[in-house]
Amino acid sequence: MAAAGEKQEEVEVIHSWSAQRSLSTCLMYSFAQRDDTEVLDEPLCAPYLKITGTGKHYREVVLSKMFSFFCLQHIAKYRLPGLPDDLLKKGKHFILLRNPLNILPSLGRFAPPSFDDLGLAELVSLYNDLCQLGRPPPVIDAADLQQDPEGTLRGLCEELEIPFDSAMLRWEAGPKPFDGVWAPEWYTSVHKSTGFVPARKYSEPFPFTYYDLLEQSMPLYNWLRRRVKKPTNLLKSPLPQPDLPVPANEKLLAWVGDEILPRENAKVSVFDSVVQGGDSVWEGLRVYSGKIFKLEEHLDRLFDSAKALAFSNVPTREDVKEAIFRTLISNGMFDNAHIRLSLTRGKKVTSGMSPSFNLYGCTLIVLPEWKPPVYDIAHGITLVTGTTRRNSPNNMDSKIHHNNLLNNILAKKFQCRQTSVAVVYVPTTLVAILSLSSIFSMEFDIKPSSLGLMQIEGNNANADDAIMLDKDGYVSETNATNIIEGNNANADDAIMLDKDGYVSETNATNIFLVKRGRVLTPHADYCLPGITRATVMDLVVKENLVLEERRISLSEFHTADEVWTTGTMGELTPVVKIDGREVGDGKVGVVTQRIQNAYKKLTEASGVPIPSYQKSE
C-alpha cells in the first residue's frame, strides 16, 4: 500500500506483512478507500512462484504479469532469501497478525496447512530484521480489527504517521480491479463484505489434526502479540502498560519445571496444582554479595512443608540448589536480588482436588528479581490492625509455608492503602450471627432513617464508626469509642490477631516490640516461625538483650517503646505508627538500629556462595 502526497515523487511506500487468512485482503480494501492511496495485491507472489517452482494452477498467469511495483501488500511466506535489501530499508512497514487458532481451520478448507503457510517464523524474523535497521514496525492483530476497526486503524495510522481516513471503514461488495489472479479461489467471502465484521462469538470446533501445528506456532504468535499496542478507542481508554517497580526486571529468566525461560514464557500448566487449588509450598530467599543468605534453613522448611502436605516425587535438595544457582547465574544476579522459590504438587492428569491425579511429579519454580527491601527500613512503616484473624492450627497450620495466602491477602486488601471504600447498612435492632464476609455480600432494602451505619474498619479515614467482631470473628456491633480503628488508612501492612485477640504477626511479616529494654515477640502458635524471625531472635540474645516469647495483646504494641517487623523481603523494618498511635517518639529506636546493624553484618559475613561468582575488585 502507498500513501501519496501532492507530488508524485513524494509517494511513500507502506509494506503490509501478514500470513494468509489474516484479514489482510480486508485491510487492503480498507486502504484502497483512501483518495491518497493505491494498493497492489501480493507482488512477492510472482518471484516466490518463479524461485520455488510451486505448482499452483495460476502460476503461469501470475508469472506472465510480473511488473515493477511501488506499493505492497505481502504474504510473509513469500519473502525469500535474496530479495533486495531496499525492500526493508525503504518505505514503512507494519505487521498484521492473526491467531493460529483461527488461521488453521480457515487454511484447512483449501488444503492441509503447513508451518510455513502460517508465516509466523518469517514475521518474527522480519520484525527482528527491521529492529536491527532501527525501524521497529507497528504490529496489529486481526482480532482487534474485528472488535474495534476504527480504534485499531486510528492507532495504525498514527504509528505510520499518516492521517486516519474514515473512508477506510467501509467498501463496496464485489471483486476489485486490483485483486490478484488468485482472488476467485481465495476471496469469495471477502467479496461479500462491506467492512470489518465482528468475529463470531462461538467458533467452530478446532480440527485437532492441526494440534501439533498450533502447539508449534502459538509461542511465535504470542511473542508478536506482546508487541501490539492497545488500539485507540474514542469511547473507552485502555489500561496503560504498568510500570514495573524495578524496570530491570522486564527482562529476566525464571526456572519452571526443568528449564529456564524468559519472563513472558515462564508459565505453569492450567492443570498444575498451584492453579487448581493453591497446592504449593514456597520460600523467599535473598542474595547478598554472591551468597544466598540462610539457604539451607529455607530449604529445610521447604522440604518440611512439602512433607507435611504429603507431596510425592519431590526433587532432591541438590536438584533444587542447582536450579537456583543456574537461574541466578543466567541472570547475572549476585547481589540485591530476591528469589521466590515455589514447589507445587505438580501437574494433574485431569482437573480435581485429589492428589491421586498428580502423576507427573512436583513442579519447581525459581523466580529471581532485582529487589531492594520492600519497606522503608530507614524511616519506618505504618501498621493498622486488621479484622481478618490469623489461621488457627485447627484449620491450616501456619507452620506449613503454603501458597494459599488468602488469609493474608484479605488482611492486606481490606486494611491497607490499596483498599476501596465499602459501606454497608443494617438495622440497629437486627439480631443475628453474621460473618464479615456475609455483610460484604448483603443487600438491604430499608429506609436510611431506620439504619445504623456500619463502616469497614480501617478502610476510610472519614469513617463514622467501626465494625467490632467477637472472639469467633463474627460481627458484634459498632462502637463510637472504637472510631480510632476506622480512621487509619494508608497503612503499609496489617497486624493480624489470633482467634483470642492476641497479636500473631502482620499479613506478611513477623513482629517484635521493645518495652523498657526487653524484646518481646508473639509465640509462633498462629504465625509462621520465620527464618528471619529466628535469626533476629538469636541476634537479640547475642546483643545481651532480654528476649521474651509470649502472648502479646494489641494494647502492648500500642504502648511499646519500639516495634519492628522481620521477613526476607523487608529484612528488619522499623514500625513508627500503629492504628494512628505513634510508636515511642515516632522515630526509629536505638534497639532497632542496634539489631539492624547486627543483621547487616551477618548478611555480609554468611550465606551459601553462588558457584562461579567472583567479587569485582
C-alpha positions as CSV (number, residue, x, y, z in Angstrom):
1,M,0.0,0.0,0.0
2,A,1.2,3.6,-0.6
3,A,0.0,6.9,0.6
4,A,0.7,9.6,-2.0
5,G,1.5,13.3,-1.3
6,E,0.8,16.2,-3.5
7,K,3.8,15.5,-5.8
8,Q,4.3,12.1,-7.5
9,E,7.9,12.0,-6.4
10,E,6.8,12.1,-2.8
11,V,4.9,8.8,-3.0
12,E,5.6,6.8,0.2
13,V,5.5,3.1,0.2
14,I,3.8,1.2,3.0
15,H,4.5,-2.5,3.3
16,S,1.9,-4.7,5.0
17,W,3.1,-8.1,6.1
18,S,0.9,-10.9,7.2
19,A,0.1,-14.6,7.0
20,Q,-2.7,-16.0,4.7
21,R,-6.3,-15.9,6.0
22,S,-5.4,-13.0,8.4
23,L,-7.9,-10.3,7.1
24,S,-5.1,-8.9,5.0
25,T,-7.4,-8.6,2.0
26,C,-9.9,-6.7,4.1
27,L,-7.1,-4.4,5.2
28,M,-6.0,-3.9,1.6
29,Y,-9.6,-3.0,0.7
30,S,-9.7,-0.6,3.6
31,F,-6.5,1.3,2.5
32,A,-7.8,1.3,-1.1
33,Q,-10.7,3.6,0.0
34,R,-8.3,6.4,0.7
35,D,-8.1,9.1,-2.0
36,D,-4.4,9.3,-1.4
37,T,-3.6,5.6,-1.7
38,E,-3.2,2.9,-4.4
39,V,-2.8,-0.7,-3.5
40,L,-1.1,-3.8,-5.0
41,D,-2.0,-7.3,-4.1
42,E,0.8,-9.7,-3.1
43,P,3.6,-8.5,-5.5
44,L,6.0,-11.0,-4.0
45,C,3.9,-13.9,-5.1
46,A,5.3,-13.9,-8.6
47,P,9.0,-14.1,-7.5
48,Y,8.1,-16.7,-5.0
49,L,6.4,-18.9,-7.6
50,K,9.3,-18.4,-10.0
51,I,12.0,-19.3,-7.5
52,T,10.3,-22.2,-5.7
53,G,8.6,-23.7,-8.7
54,T,5.5,-24.1,-6.6
55,G,2.8,-25.6,-8.9
56,K,-0.2,-23.6,-8.2
57,H,-2.6,-23.7,-11.1
58,Y,-2.4,-19.9,-11.6
59,R,1.4,-19.9,-11.6
60,E,1.8,-19.2,-15.4
61,V,-0.8,-16.4,-15.2
62,V,1.0,-14.7,-12.3
63,L,4.4,-15.0,-13.9
64,S,3.1,-13.5,-17.2
65,K,2.1,-10.4,-15.2
66,M,5.3,-9.6,-13.4
67,F,5.8,-5.8,-13.1
68,S,7.6,-3.2,-11.1
69,F,5.8,-2.0,-8.0
70,F,5.8,0.8,-5.6
71,C,3.1,-0.1,-3.1
72,L,3.0,-3.5,-1.5
73,Q,0.7,-5.9,0.4
74,H,2.8,-9.0,1.3
75,I,2.2,-12.6,2.5
76,A,5.1,-13.4,4.8
77,K,5.9,-16.8,3.4
78,Y,6.7,-15.2,0.0
79,R,9.7,-13.4,1.5
80,L,12.6,-15.5,0.3
81,P,16.4,-15.1,0.8
82,G,18.0,-13.0,-1.9
83,L,15.4,-10.3,-2.1
84,P,16.9,-6.8,-2.4
85,D,17.8,-5.1,0.9
86,D,16.0,-2.0,-0.2
87,L,12.7,-3.8,0.4
88,L,13.2,-3.3,4.2
89,K,15.3,-0.1,4.1
90,K,12.8,1.9,2.1
91,G,9.2,2.8,2.9
92,K,7.3,1.9,6.0
93,H,6.4,-1.5,7.3
94,F,3.7,-3.0,9.6
95,I,2.8,-6.5,10.6
96,L,-0.8,-7.9,10.7
97,L,-1.2,-10.9,13.0
98,R,-4.0,-13.5,13.4
99,N,-4.2,-16.2,16.0
100,P,-3.3,-19.6,14.5
101,L,-6.3,-21.0,16.3
102,N,-8.3,-19.1,13.7
103,I,-6.0,-19.3,10.7
104,L,-5.5,-23.1,10.7
105,P,-9.2,-24.1,10.3
106,S,-9.6,-21.4,7.5
107,L,-6.5,-22.6,5.6
108,G,-7.6,-26.2,6.0
109,R,-10.7,-25.6,3.9
110,F,-8.3,-25.2,0.9
111,A,-5.5,-27.6,1.6
112,P,-3.8,-29.2,4.6
113,P,-1.8,-26.3,6.0
114,S,2.0,-26.4,6.9
115,F,4.1,-24.4,9.4
116,D,5.4,-22.3,6.5
117,D,1.8,-21.4,5.5
118,L,1.3,-19.7,8.8
119,G,4.3,-17.4,8.1
120,L,4.9,-16.7,11.8
121,A,8.5,-17.6,11.8
122,E,9.1,-15.3,8.9
123,L,7.1,-12.5,10.6
124,V,9.3,-12.8,13.7
125,S,12.4,-12.7,11.5
126,L,11.1,-9.7,9.6
127,Y,10.4,-7.9,12.9
128,N,13.9,-8.5,14.1
129,D,15.5,-7.5,10.8
130,L,13.6,-4.2,10.9
131,C,14.5,-3.6,14.5
132,Q,18.2,-4.1,13.6
133,L,17.8,-1.5,11.0
134,G,16.4,0.8,13.7
135,R,12.9,0.7,12.2
136,P,10.7,-1.5,14.5
137,P,7.3,-2.0,12.7
138,P,3.9,-1.4,14.2
139,V,2.1,-4.7,14.9
140,I,-1.7,-5.1,14.8
141,D,-3.9,-8.1,15.5
142,A,-6.8,-9.1,13.3
143,A,-8.9,-9.7,16.4
144,D,-8.5,-6.0,17.3
145,L,-9.5,-5.0,13.8
146,Q,-12.7,-7.1,14.1
147,Q,-13.6,-5.8,17.6
148,D,-12.7,-2.2,17.2
149,P,-11.9,-1.3,13.5
150,E,-11.8,2.4,13.9
151,G,-9.6,2.4,17.1
152,T,-7.2,-0.1,15.6
153,L,-6.9,1.8,12.3
154,R,-6.5,5.1,14.0
155,G,-3.7,3.6,16.1
156,L,-2.0,2.1,13.0
157,C,-2.3,5.4,11.0
158,E,-0.8,7.3,14.0
159,E,2.2,4.9,14.1
160,L,2.6,5.1,10.3
161,E,2.4,8.9,10.6
162,I,-0.4,9.2,8.1
163,P,-3.8,10.8,8.8
164,F,-6.7,8.5,9.6
165,D,-9.5,8.5,6.9
166,S,-13.0,7.3,8.0
167,A,-13.5,6.0,4.5
168,M,-11.2,3.1,5.5
169,L,-14.1,1.6,7.5
170,R,-16.4,0.7,4.5
171,W,-16.1,-0.5,0.9
172,E,-18.4,-1.8,-1.7
173,A,-19.0,-5.6,-2.0
174,G,-17.6,-7.5,-5.0
175,P,-14.3,-8.1,-6.8
176,K,-11.8,-5.2,-7.1
177,P,-9.7,-4.3,-10.2
178,F,-6.5,-4.6,-8.1
179,D,-7.3,-8.2,-6.9
180,G,-4.6,-10.8,-7.7
181,V,-5.5,-13.5,-10.1
182,W,-6.0,-15.9,-7.2
183,A,-9.0,-13.9,-6.0
184,P,-11.7,-16.2,-7.3
185,E,-10.2,-19.0,-5.3
186,W,-9.4,-17.2,-2.1
187,Y,-11.5,-14.0,-1.8
188,T,-15.1,-15.4,-2.0
189,S,-16.0,-14.4,1.5
190,V,-14.3,-11.0,1.4
191,H,-16.1,-10.1,-1.8
192,K,-19.3,-10.4,0.1
193,S,-18.1,-8.0,2.8
194,T,-18.5,-4.2,3.0
195,G,-16.4,-3.6,6.1
196,F,-14.7,-5.4,9.0
197,V,-17.1,-7.9,10.5
198,P,-17.0,-8.8,14.2
199,A,-15.8,-12.3,14.9
200,R,-18.3,-14.9,15.6
201,K,-19.0,-15.3,19.3
202,Y,-18.5,-19.1,19.1
203,S,-16.2,-20.5,16.5
204,E,-16.4,-24.0,15.0
205,P,-14.6,-26.9,16.8
206,F,-10.9,-26.8,16.2
207,P,-9.7,-29.6,13.8
208,F,-7.3,-31.5,16.1
209,T,-5.4,-32.9,13.2
210,Y,-3.7,-29.5,13.3
211,Y,-3.0,-29.6,17.0
212,D,0.8,-30.1,16.6
213,L,1.0,-27.1,14.2
214,L,-1.0,-25.0,16.8
215,E,1.4,-26.0,19.5
216,Q,4.4,-25.1,17.4
217,S,3.1,-21.7,16.2
218,M,1.5,-20.3,19.3
219,P,4.7,-19.2,21.0
220,L,5.6,-17.2,17.9
221,Y,2.2,-15.6,17.7
222,N,2.3,-14.7,21.4
223,W,5.7,-13.2,21.0
224,L,4.5,-10.9,18.3
225,R,1.2,-10.3,20.1
226,R,3.0,-8.8,23.0
227,R,4.3,-6.1,20.7
228,V,0.8,-5.0,19.7
229,K,-0.1,-1.5,21.1
230,K,-3.6,-1.3,22.6
231,P,-6.0,0.1,20.0
232,T,-7.1,3.7,20.4
233,N,-10.8,3.7,21.3
234,L,-12.6,7.0,21.4
235,L,-15.2,5.7,23.9
236,K,-13.0,3.7,26.2
237,S,-9.5,4.3,27.4
238,P,-7.4,1.1,27.6
239,L,-5.5,0.3,30.7
240,P,-2.0,1.8,30.4
241,Q,1.0,-0.5,30.5
242,P,2.0,-0.6,34.1
243,D,5.4,0.5,35.2
244,L,7.5,-2.2,36.9
245,P,8.8,-1.3,40.4
246,V,12.3,-2.2,39.1
247,P,12.5,-1.7,35.3
248,A,15.4,-4.1,35.0
249,N,13.0,-6.9,35.8
250,E,11.3,-6.5,32.4
251,K,13.9,-8.9,31.0
252,L,14.7,-11.8,33.3
253,L,14.9,-15.6,33.2
254,A,13.0,-17.9,35.5
255,W,13.1,-21.7,36.2
256,V,9.9,-23.5,35.6
257,G,9.7,-27.3,35.8
258,D,13.1,-28.3,34.4
259,E,14.1,-25.4,32.2
260,I,15.0,-21.7,32.2
261,L,12.5,-19.5,30.3
262,P,12.2,-15.8,29.5
263,R,9.8,-13.8,31.8
264,E,6.8,-13.9,29.4
265,N,7.2,-17.6,28.7
266,A,7.7,-18.7,32.3
267,K,4.3,-20.2,33.0
268,V,2.8,-23.3,34.5
269,S,0.1,-25.6,33.1
270,V,-3.6,-24.8,33.9
271,F,-3.6,-28.4,35.3
272,D,-0.9,-27.6,37.8
273,S,-2.0,-27.9,41.5
274,V,-1.0,-24.4,42.3
275,V,-3.6,-23.2,39.8
276,Q,-6.2,-25.8,40.7
277,G,-6.1,-25.1,44.5
278,G,-3.1,-23.1,45.6
279,D,-1.5,-26.5,46.4
280,S,2.1,-25.5,46.7
281,V,4.8,-24.5,49.2
282,W,7.3,-21.7,48.9
283,E,10.2,-19.8,50.3
284,G,11.7,-16.3,49.9
285,L,15.5,-16.0,49.5
286,R,17.8,-13.1,49.4
287,V,21.2,-12.7,47.7
288,Y,23.9,-10.6,49.2
289,S,27.4,-10.2,47.6
290,G,27.4,-13.5,45.7
291,K,25.9,-15.5,48.6
292,I,22.3,-16.8,49.3
293,F,21.5,-15.9,52.9
294,K,20.2,-18.8,55.1
295,L,19.7,-21.0,52.0
296,E,19.9,-24.3,54.0
297,E,17.4,-23.1,56.6
298,H,15.0,-22.1,53.9
299,L,15.4,-25.4,52.1
300,D,14.8,-27.3,55.4
301,R,11.4,-25.5,55.8
302,L,10.5,-26.0,52.1
303,F,11.0,-29.8,52.4
304,D,9.3,-29.9,55.8
305,S,6.3,-28.1,54.3
306,A,6.2,-30.5,51.3
307,K,6.4,-33.5,53.6
308,A,3.6,-32.1,55.9
309,L,1.4,-31.8,52.7
310,A,2.4,-35.3,51.6
311,F,4.0,-34.3,48.3
312,S,5.4,-37.2,46.3
313,N,8.1,-37.3,43.6
314,V,9.8,-34.3,45.2
315,P,13.1,-33.2,43.6
316,T,16.2,-33.7,45.6
317,R,17.8,-31.0,47.7
318,E,20.8,-30.8,45.3
319,D,18.5,-30.5,42.3
320,V,16.7,-27.6,43.9
321,K,20.0,-25.9,44.7
322,E,21.3,-26.4,41.2
323,A,18.2,-24.9,39.7
324,I,18.6,-21.9,42.0
325,F,22.3,-21.5,41.1
326,R,21.8,-21.9,37.4
327,T,18.9,-19.4,37.3
328,L,20.9,-16.7,39.3
329,I,24.0,-17.2,37.1
330,S,21.9,-17.0,33.9
331,N,20.5,-13.7,35.1
332,G,23.8,-12.4,36.4
333,M,22.1,-11.8,39.8
334,F,24.7,-11.9,42.5
335,D,23.6,-9.1,44.8
336,N,20.5,-7.1,45.9
337,A,18.2,-9.8,44.4
338,H,15.3,-11.8,45.8
339,I,14.1,-15.3,44.9
340,R,10.6,-16.6,45.1
341,L,11.1,-20.4,45.3
342,S,8.0,-22.5,44.8
343,L,7.4,-26.2,44.8
344,T,3.9,-27.2,43.6
345,R,2.4,-30.7,44.0
346,G,2.7,-30.7,40.2
347,K,0.5,-31.1,37.1
348,K,-2.6,-33.2,37.2
349,V,-3.9,-35.7,34.6
350,T,-7.3,-34.2,35.0
351,S,-8.8,-31.3,37.0
352,G,-9.8,-32.0,40.6
353,M,-8.7,-31.8,44.1
354,S,-7.4,-35.4,44.6
355,P,-3.6,-35.8,44.9
356,S,-4.1,-39.1,43.1
357,F,-4.3,-37.1,39.9
358,N,-0.8,-35.8,40.4
359,L,1.2,-38.2,38.3
360,Y,3.9,-36.0,36.8
361,G,5.9,-35.1,39.9
362,C,6.3,-31.8,41.5
363,T,6.8,-28.5,39.6
364,L,9.8,-26.4,40.8
365,I,9.7,-22.6,40.2
366,V,12.7,-20.3,40.7
367,L,11.6,-16.7,40.2
368,P,14.5,-14.2,40.7
369,E,14.1,-10.4,40.7
370,W,16.2,-7.4,41.3
371,K,14.5,-6.3,44.5
372,P,15.8,-4.0,47.3
373,P,14.0,-4.3,50.7
374,V,10.3,-3.7,50.0
375,Y,9.8,-1.5,53.1
376,D,11.3,1.8,54.3
377,I,13.9,0.3,56.7
378,A,15.5,3.7,57.3
379,H,12.4,5.7,58.4
380,G,9.9,3.0,59.3
381,I,6.4,2.0,58.3
382,T,2.8,2.3,59.5
383,L,0.6,-0.6,60.6
384,V,-3.2,-0.9,61.1
385,T,-4.9,-3.8,62.9
386,G,-6.9,-6.0,60.6
387,T,-10.3,-7.6,61.1
388,T,-9.1,-10.8,59.4
389,R,-7.9,-13.3,62.0
390,R,-4.8,-15.4,61.5
391,N,-5.5,-19.0,60.7
392,S,-5.7,-21.4,63.6
393,P,-3.8,-24.7,63.6
394,N,-7.3,-26.2,63.8
395,N,-7.7,-25.1,60.1
396,M,-4.4,-24.7,58.3
397,D,-1.3,-24.7,60.4
398,S,0.8,-21.6,59.6
399,K,4.0,-23.6,60.2
400,I,3.3,-25.1,56.8
401,H,4.6,-22.4,54.4
402,H,1.9,-23.0,51.8
403,N,0.9,-20.9,48.8
404,N,-2.8,-20.5,49.8
405,L,-2.3,-17.0,51.2
406,L,-5.9,-15.7,51.0
407,N,-5.9,-15.3,54.8
408,N,-3.0,-12.8,54.5
409,I,-4.2,-11.2,51.2
410,L,-7.6,-10.3,52.7
411,A,-5.9,-8.6,55.7
412,K,-3.8,-6.6,53.3
413,K,-6.6,-5.9,50.8
414,F,-9.1,-4.6,53.3
415,Q,-6.8,-2.7,55.7
416,C,-4.1,-1.0,53.7
417,R,-3.6,1.6,51.1
418,Q,-4.9,-0.4,48.1
419,T,-8.4,-0.7,49.6
420,S,-11.6,0.6,48.2
421,V,-14.3,2.1,50.5
422,A,-17.0,-0.4,51.5
423,V,-20.0,0.8,53.5
424,V,-23.0,-1.4,54.4
425,Y,-26.2,-0.6,56.3
426,V,-28.0,-2.9,58.7
427,P,-31.0,-2.3,61.1
428,T,-29.9,-1.3,64.6
429,T,-32.3,-3.8,66.0
430,L,-31.1,-6.7,63.9
431,V,-30.4,-9.8,65.9
432,A,-28.4,-12.4,64.1
433,I,-25.0,-14.0,63.8
434,L,-23.2,-12.5,60.8
435,S,-19.8,-13.1,59.5
436,L,-17.9,-10.2,58.0
437,S,-18.0,-11.8,54.5
438,S,-21.8,-12.1,54.7
439,I,-22.0,-8.4,55.3
440,F,-19.8,-7.7,52.3
441,S,-22.3,-9.5,50.1
442,M,-25.6,-8.3,51.7
443,E,-28.2,-6.1,50.0
444,F,-30.8,-4.3,52.1
445,D,-34.0,-2.5,51.1
446,I,-34.5,-0.5,54.2
447,K,-35.0,3.3,54.7
448,P,-31.9,5.1,55.8
449,S,-33.8,6.6,58.8
450,S,-34.0,3.2,60.4
451,L,-30.4,2.3,59.8
452,G,-27.3,2.1,61.9
453,L,-24.2,2.9,59.9
454,M,-21.5,0.2,59.8
455,Q,-18.1,1.0,58.3
456,I,-15.5,-1.5,57.4
457,E,-12.7,-1.0,59.9
458,G,-9.6,0.7,58.7
459,N,-10.9,1.4,55.2
460,N,-11.8,5.0,55.2
461,A,-10.2,7.9,57.0
462,N,-13.7,9.6,57.1
463,A,-15.5,6.7,58.7
464,D,-18.3,7.4,61.1
465,D,-17.9,4.2,63.0
466,A,-16.1,0.9,63.1
467,I,-17.3,-2.7,63.0
468,M,-16.4,-4.8,66.0
469,L,-16.0,-8.6,65.9
470,D,-16.4,-11.1,68.7
471,K,-13.7,-13.6,69.6
472,D,-15.0,-16.0,67.0
473,G,-14.8,-13.5,64.2
474,Y,-18.5,-12.7,63.9
475,V,-19.8,-9.1,63.7
476,S,-20.8,-7.9,67.2
477,E,-21.7,-4.3,67.0
478,T,-20.4,-0.8,66.1
479,N,-18.9,1.4,68.8
480,A,-18.3,5.1,68.7
481,T,-15.4,4.7,71.1
482,N,-13.7,2.4,68.6
483,I,-13.7,5.1,65.9
484,I,-9.9,5.4,66.1
485,E,-9.6,2.0,64.4
486,G,-11.6,3.2,61.5
487,N,-9.5,6.3,60.8
488,N,-6.2,4.8,59.8
489,A,-6.0,4.2,56.1
490,N,-2.7,4.4,54.1
491,A,-1.0,1.8,56.2
492,D,1.8,-0.3,54.8
493,D,0.7,-3.6,56.3
494,A,-1.9,-5.0,58.6
495,I,-1.5,-6.6,62.1
496,M,-3.3,-9.9,62.3
497,L,-4.7,-11.2,65.6
498,D,-5.3,-14.8,66.6
499,K,-8.8,-16.1,67.5
500,D,-8.4,-14.8,71.1
501,G,-7.4,-11.3,70.1
502,Y,-3.7,-11.6,70.7
503,V,-1.2,-10.3,68.1
504,S,0.0,-13.0,65.9
505,E,2.0,-11.3,63.1
506,T,1.4,-8.9,60.2
507,N,-0.1,-10.1,56.9
508,A,3.5,-10.5,55.5
509,T,6.0,-10.5,58.4
510,N,6.7,-11.5,62.0
511,I,6.6,-8.7,64.6
512,F,8.6,-7.7,67.7
513,L,8.3,-4.9,70.3
514,V,10.7,-3.3,72.8
515,K,9.5,-2.3,76.2
516,R,11.9,-1.0,78.9
517,G,14.8,-2.6,77.2
518,R,13.1,-6.0,76.9
519,V,12.4,-7.5,73.4
520,L,9.1,-9.4,73.0
521,T,7.7,-11.4,70.1
522,P,4.4,-13.5,69.9
523,H,4.5,-17.2,70.2
524,A,4.6,-19.0,66.8
525,D,1.3,-20.8,67.5
526,Y,-0.7,-19.0,64.8
527,C,2.1,-17.3,62.8
528,L,4.8,-18.7,60.6
529,P,8.0,-19.2,62.5
530,G,10.1,-17.2,60.1
531,I,13.7,-17.8,59.2
532,T,14.4,-14.1,59.6
533,R,12.5,-14.1,62.9
534,A,14.7,-16.9,64.3
535,T,17.8,-15.1,63.0
536,V,16.8,-11.9,64.8
537,M,15.9,-13.7,68.0
538,D,19.5,-15.1,68.0
539,L,20.9,-11.7,67.4
540,V,18.9,-10.2,70.3
541,V,20.4,-12.8,72.7
542,K,23.9,-12.2,71.3
543,E,23.5,-8.5,71.9
544,N,22.8,-9.3,75.5
545,L,19.2,-8.2,75.5
546,V,16.4,-9.9,77.3
547,L,14.2,-11.9,74.9
548,E,10.7,-13.0,75.8
549,E,8.3,-15.1,73.6
550,R,4.7,-15.0,74.8
551,R,1.2,-13.9,74.1
552,I,1.1,-10.2,73.5
553,S,-2.1,-8.1,73.4
554,L,-2.7,-5.3,70.9
555,S,-2.5,-2.6,73.6
556,E,1.0,-3.7,74.4
557,F,2.0,-2.9,70.9
558,H,0.2,0.4,71.1
559,T,2.2,1.4,74.1
560,A,5.6,-0.1,73.1
561,D,8.8,1.9,73.1
562,E,9.9,0.4,69.7
563,V,8.4,-2.1,67.2
564,W,9.9,-3.8,64.2
565,T,8.9,-6.5,61.7
566,T,11.0,-9.2,60.2
567,G,10.9,-11.0,56.8
568,T,13.2,-12.0,54.0
569,M,11.7,-9.3,51.6
570,G,11.8,-6.5,54.1
571,E,14.7,-7.6,56.4
572,L,14.3,-5.8,59.7
573,T,11.8,-2.9,59.3
574,P,11.0,-0.3,62.0
575,V,7.4,0.5,62.7
576,V,6.7,4.1,63.7
577,K,2.9,4.1,63.9
578,I,0.2,1.5,64.8
579,D,-3.6,2.3,64.5
580,G,-2.9,6.0,64.5
581,R,-0.7,5.9,67.6
582,E,3.0,6.8,67.4
583,V,5.3,4.1,68.5
584,G,7.6,5.6,71.1
585,D,8.6,9.1,69.8
586,G,7.6,8.2,66.3
587,K,11.2,7.6,65.2
588,V,13.4,4.5,64.7
589,G,14.5,3.4,68.1
590,V,18.0,2.7,69.5
591,V,17.5,-1.1,70.0
592,T,16.0,-1.4,66.5
593,Q,19.1,0.3,64.9
594,R,21.3,-1.9,67.0
595,I,19.7,-5.1,65.8
596,Q,19.6,-3.8,62.2
597,N,23.3,-3.2,62.2
598,A,23.9,-6.7,63.7
599,Y,21.7,-8.2,60.9
600,K,23.5,-6.3,58.2
601,K,26.9,-7.6,59.4
602,L,25.5,-11.1,59.5
603,T,24.3,-10.9,55.8
604,E,27.7,-9.7,54.8
605,A,29.6,-12.5,56.5
606,S,27.4,-15.6,55.9
607,G,25.5,-17.4,53.2
608,V,25.9,-20.1,50.6
609,P,28.2,-19.0,47.8
610,I,26.9,-19.0,44.3
611,P,29.3,-21.0,42.1
612,S,31.3,-19.0,39.6
613,Y,30.7,-15.7,41.3
614,Q,33.7,-13.5,41.6
615,K,33.6,-10.3,43.5
616,S,34.7,-7.3,41.4
617,E,37.7,-5.6,42.7
